[in-house]
Amino acid sequence: MVLNKRRVSIPLRISIPLTSLWACDVFLSCDHEDIFSDHLYHKLKSRGICTFQDGQLSRGICTFQDGQQLQRNTTPQFAIVVLSQNYASSPQRLNELSKILECIKDRNRILPVFRDVNLFHVQKQKGTFEKAFEKHEERFQDDLEKVQAWRDALTQVCNFAGWTTNDRNEVQVIEEITEALWNKLHSRLSPTEKLHPTSTHNLVAFTSISVNEDNHDHNHPINITDVTATSVEWNFLITSLGLEILSAAFDQASSSSEPHYALFGMLFSIAALFTCIWELIYKGIKNRVVLKKFGKLWWFYYPHPHTSMPFGTLPEIYGLIGSIAQCICSITQYIYFSWHADSPIKLSLLPAIFLFCLAGSRLNRNQNHC
């Protein structure tokens, strides 16, 4: 669901005793042209979470400006970094990010949100991030160390637990962020300061952020790539998995005396093939791939700047080939059994091969592309 681009004004409802908190609960580092960040800001404010953006730094309440020392009573408890397509285009935002990492030592207090960006592009500064840094290197030729520090900051923040909005309802993501932050803020209050008990046992299921900070090892970063399969990908996985299992089961149960089982197996294999193709089409549209000729072969490639990178991983290609082969075998078997003849296909390993490829294409944690 895409958020409405009309800016809303939500009245501030203070429900946390500010005297018990630091001067600033949350600092929001983001592209202010991003409507998602605007809605997130107002949602946090509506829950009584004291939130500041760089436009409010002049008040001296919460600052990350260069050359200034931050004191404990002016440093925010948490920082939310909304990494969108244009985030790296602003030197001010990159300075903010560097200062955030410098001043907030507890990695569990820095919460990244990957807003319609590829995590790999942020971590390795590819795509729009690569273009932005090319301009920064031209502009800051005399201070390339600063530019490198910005690169290091982006790489580092990708190792923190956070959220991604890809293929997700943005309103739900904002709700999850607000709820997680509310719970974290309340966990830092004394029992007499808490306004009401807060249940957090379901929080980890919604996000990749650890709520129990006391039991978490801060020396080991939590990588958001640990949960790479989005809800859409899992839907494709479960659907294809179920169809292939049913197809294989009916194929094994079929015989010349019971050809209707072979018919069901054939139909399920065709449905599995269409699901596989449908997913590739979905991912191709999402990544805006283009059809190009490489030698004598035509194939789909990722757009600029990765024009030489073919679309699709090896497990996905093998899975597609295996699905086509399984479909052909199922059709062949049905034809033979419908003629009451023995099928030349006694046992097919193609469903197992397809399932292994299918699972590998979803659960490969080193996958670089969505």
N, C-alpha and C positions, 0 to 999 in steps of 0.2 A: 504494500500500500504506500503510495506516494503522498507525502504531506501536502496540505493545501499551502500555496505560496502566499497567502494573505497573513500578514503579521498580526498576532493577537496580543492583547494586553490583558494579563491575568492579575487580579488584585493580589497583593502580597498578604499572606496569612502567616504571621510569625507564630510558631508553635514550639520552638526550641528555645530554652532560656539562654540567651546569648552571653550572659555573664559567665556561664560555665564553659563556653567554648572559646577558641581563639578568635581573633578579630575577623578572620575570614575562614569560612568552612571550606569553600571550594573555589578554585581558580579555573576558569574555563578558557582554554587556549583553542581557538578555532578560526575558521574563515567566516567573517561576519556576514558575507553574502550568502552563506549556506543556510537555508531555511530550517534544516534539521537542527542546527546548533541554536537557532533562535527559539525554536519550540522547546528544546532541551533546557535552555536557560530559564524560560518562563515556567516550565514544569518544576524545576528545582526550587525556584523562588516561591512557587505556590505551595510547596511542601514545607516552607519555612527554613529552607537550607540557604544560608548566607552565601550567595554566589556572586563572583566578580569576574569581569572580562577586562581585556587590556584597555578598553575605553574608559574604565573607571580607576585606572592606576594613579591618575593625578591626585586622587583624594588621599593618597598616602596610606590607605588601609592595607593594600595588598600589592606589592610591587616586585617585579623581576627585572627592573632596568639595570643595564650595565653600570658597573662602578659603584653600586650601592650595596651596603651590607644589610642583609635581612636578619631581623631579630625574631626570636621565637613567637612573640606576640603579634608579629605582622606576617609571618609565613602561614600560608593556608594549610589546613589539615590535609586536604586532598587536591589533586590537580586532574582535571579531565582534559584529555588531548583528543580533539576530533580531527582525525587525519582524513581530509577530503582531497579531491583532485588538485585544487589550487592552494593547498596548505603551504607547500614548499616555495611558492612564488613570492612570499613575503619574508624579507630578512628579519622584520620585527617578530614574526611568529617563530622563526627558527631561533632567534635570540631567546625568546620566551622559553622554548623547549629546552635549550641548553641550560638556562637558569633554573628551570624546574628540576632537571636531573641533578643539578649541582646542589640545590638547597633542600630538596626533599630526598633524604637518603633511603627511606623505607620504600622499597619498590611496590609494596602493596597499596601505597597511597597515590600512585600515579596510574591512572586508568585510561588506556587508549581506546578510542572508538574508531574503527576503520569504516569510513563512510563512503561506500561505493568505490572502493579502491582495492587493488590486488595487494595483498600483504607482501608478496615477493617484490612488487614494484616499490613499495615503501622501504622495505629492508635493504634492497640493493640499489635504490634510486634509479628506477627504470620508468619508462613511459613519461607521463607529465612531470614526474619528479626529476627525471634525467634532464628534460628540457629546462626546468627551472634552475637546476644547478649549473648548467652550461652558461646561463645568463649571469648567475652569481659569480662564477669563476672569471667571466669577462669584466664584471663590475668591480670585483674585489681582487684584482690581480696582485695588489701589494699586500694583501692579507689573506692568503690562501689557507693559512692555518685556521682562521675562523670558519671558512667554508668547510674544511675537513671536520672541524668540531661539529658543525651542523649535520654533516653526513653521519658522523658517529652517533649523534643524538637520535637521529631517525632509526638507525640500526638498533640502538639500545632499547628504544621504546617498543620495538616490535617483539621484544622478549618478555614483555609484561602481559599479564592477563588482562583481557578486555573484551570488547564486543565487536562484531562485524554486522553491517546492515545488509550485506549481499543476500538477496532472495528472502528477505525477512520483512515483516510488517514493522515499519519505522516507529509507529506509535507504540507498539509492544516493546521495542528496544528501548525507547525513552522511558517507558514505565519500569522496565527492568533496571536500568541505570539508576533511576531515582530511588527505587526500592532498595537496591543494594547499598547506595550511598547513605540513605536514611538509616539502615540497619548498622552500617559501620559507624556512623556518627553516634548513634545511641549506645553502641557497645563500648564507647569511650567515656560515657557518662557514668556517674555513680548511681546506685540504685535509687537514691532519693531524687536524682535529677531527671530520671527517665519519666516521660509523661505517661507512657503505657508500655506494657511488655511487648516485645517484638519477636515474632517467630522467624527464624532464619534457616530452618532445616531444609527448605526447598530451594534456597538461593543458588546453591551450586548446580542444581539441575537446570536452572534457567541461564546461568552465566558461567564463565570459566574463572570467576574470581573466588578465591578462598575467603570465606567469612571468618573462620577461626584463625586470626592472625597469630595468636599465641602458640599454636601448634604447627605453624608453617615455618619451613626452613627458608629464611630470607636469602641465604647464600646461593640458592639454586633458582634461577628464573623460571617462571611458568611461561611456556611458549604457546601463543594462541593457535599455532598450527597443530597443536595436539587435538583440536576438534575441527577438522577441515571439512568434513562432510556436512553440507547444509541440509536443511529440511527437504528441499527439492531433490537433491541428489539421493537422499535416503529414500524418498518416495520412489524414484526410478529404480534404486537398488532392490527394494523390497518387492516391487511389482515384477521386475525381470526375474528375480530369484524365484518367486512363487510360480511364474509361468513356466520357467525352465524345469523346475522340479516336477510340476504336473505333466509337462510334455514327456519328460524322461520316464515317469511312472507309467503313463498310459502306453508309451511305446513298448516298454518291457512286458506289459500285461496283454498286449495285442497278439493276435495269431490269425491264421487263415480262417479259423472257425469263428473268430470274434473280431472282424475288421473294424467294428465301430470304435474299439479302443484306439486303433491306429488313427481313425478320423479325429478323435479328440486330441491325441498327441500331436497330430499335424496342425490343428487349429491353435493349440497352445504355443507351438513353436513359431508359427506365423505371428501370433500376438507378441511373443518375446522379441522377435526380429523387429517388428514395428516399434516396440518400446525402445529398443536399442537405437534405432535410427532417429526416433523422436528426440531422445536425449541428446544425441550428437547435433541435431538441428537446433535444439534449444541452446546448447552451449556455444554453437557457432554463431548464432544471432547475438547472444550475450557478449561474446568476445569480438564481434564485428569482423569475422574472418572474411578473406577475399579469395576468390578462385584465381589461381595463377598456374602457368605452365612451367614445369621444372624438367628440362630435357625434353623427353617425349611424353611425359606424364603430366596430367593435370591434377592438382590437389589444392586444398584450402590452406591458407597461411594467415598467421596473425597480422594485423595491420601495423603500420609504422609505430615505433621504430624496430619492430621485430619481424620485418618482412621476410626474412630468410628462415623463420622458425615455422615448421609445419604444424598444422592444427591436429590435436589428438595425441594421446600418449600411446605407447606400444600396447599396454593392456587393453586400451579401448579399441585399437585397430584389430588386435587378435580376437577380442571379444566379438567384434562385428563379423569378422570372417568366420569364427566358430558358430555364431548364431545363424549365418547364412547356410553354412554347411549342415548344421543340425536341421534346419528347415527343409533343405533338399532331401536329406536322409528320411525325414518323417514323411514327406510327400511320396518318396519312392516306396517306402514301406507300406503306406496306405494303398497305393496303386496295386502292389503285388497281392496284398491280403484281400483287397476287394475283388481280385480275380481268383481268389482261393488258391493262390500259389504261395510257395515258401519264399520269404523275403531273403535276398542275399545279405542283408544287414542283420547279423546275429546279435551284436553288442556294440553300442556306440559310446565312445568316451567323450564325444563332443559336448554333451551337456556339462560334464565335470570341467572340461577345459574352459567352456564359456563362463561357468560360475567362478572359477579361479580368476580369470581375466576381469570379470565384472567386479569382484571384490577388490582386486588389486587396483583397478582404476579409481575406486572411491576412497580406499583407505591408505593410499600411498601418501605418507606424511611429508615426503620430500617433493611433492608435486608443486610445480612452479606456477601453474595456471589454474584459474577457477574451473 
